Amino acid sequence: MIVLVATVHGDFAVDLESEDVEPWDAGIEPPPALSLTLPRVVAAAASGSTVVAVVATKPPLVVSHDAGVTWRESGRGLPPGVAVALGDDPDAVVYAARNRLYVSNDGGMFWHAVAVELPEIRAISVPNS
């Protein structure tokens, strides 16, 4: 999966499998804004009925698999976040902290860090495949 990352020093394309980072000059399309009734929402993303929101609390994520009717906490141990994106498969979640990406392939149950450290992250996006 490729993730487009907007940082304070330009945009990058990060291949999550190889962890290769390339400059990205085509711009990053922000995901559509979601209207959520949750408190302290920093960012949110949706794919089908799965909604993931970055919140300014610990743990820093909440996940819904029923379009926001019910929520569960996720991301224990993750640092505070700035952005989140979902792939075509809603189980593939990418979370952005200040300068590092974290990936979950099981809907936010377990997370691993991408080894690459980036300049301060502003936004992330997963292009449609």
N, C-alpha and C positions, 0 to 999 in steps of 0.2 A: 504494500500500500504506500502511496506517495501522499505526503502531507505538505501543504503549502503553508509557510510560516512567515508572517509579517513581523519584522523586528525593528528596533530603533536604528539599525544600520542597514536596512534594505530587506528585500524579500528573498526567501530561499525555498527550494524544493528538497524535502528530506525523504529518502527512501527508507522506510522503517525496517525492511528486511536486511539490506546491506549497510545501513546507517550512513550512506553517502549523502553529502550535502552539496547542492549546486545552487548558484545564484539563479533567481527567478525574476525575469524582467517583464513578464506579462501581466503583472498585478494580481492581487488576490481578491476574489469576489467574496465579500462577507456573507455568511449564512443569513437567511431571513430572520429578523428579530422575532422572538417568541414572547407572547404575553402570558406570564406566569404569575399566579397569586401567592407565590412563595416569598418569604422575607429574605433580605440580604442576598439576592441573586446577582452574581457578577457576570455570568455568561450562560448560555444554554444552547443546546442543539437537539434536533429531533430527526428520527428516521422511522417512518411508519408510526406505530403507537409507542415506540420507545423514545423517552425524553430524558436527557441528562442535563443537570444544571450544576454549575459551579456556584457555591455559596460561600459567603464570608463567615464560616463557622468551622468547627472541627467535628467530624471529618468534612473535607471540603467539597464533597459531591453528594447529590441526591439523584436517584434513578427511579423512573417510572416505566413500567411496561404496559400500562393501560391508559396512555395519553394524558397522564397527570392526575388521574383519579386517586391513586395511592402512590406513596413514595417510600423508598428505603435509602438509608445512608450508605455511602460507599467511600472508598479512598482513605481508610484509616492508615496513618503513617505518611500520607502524601503531604507535601508542602502546600501553602496557600496557592490557589490557581488564578489564572487570568483568562483562560479560554478552554473550550471543549469542542470536539468535532466527532461526528459519527460517519462511518463508511456506509457503503451500500448494505452491508450486513450490519444490522443494528447491534450485534454483539461486539463489533470492532469499534472501540472507543479510544480517542486520543485526547489526552489531558495536557494542558500546558501550564507549567509553573513559570516562575520568573524567567529562567533561561534554560529550561530542560523540558523535554517531552516524556510522557509516560503513556504506556499502551496497555489496554486490556482487550483480550480476545474472547472474553466470556461475559460481556455485558456489565463489567465493572466489579466483578467479584475479586479478581486478582490482578495485580499491576506489576509491570516491569519498566524500568527506566531505559530510555534510549541513551547510549553512552555519549553521544555528541552533545556538547554544550554550545548554546547559541547566544548571540547578543540578546538583550532584554526583549522578550516576546510581547507583542501587542495583540495578535490575533492568529488563528489557525483555520485552515479549511481543508477538507478532503474533496478533491475534484471527483465528479461523477465519472465512473468508468464505463 
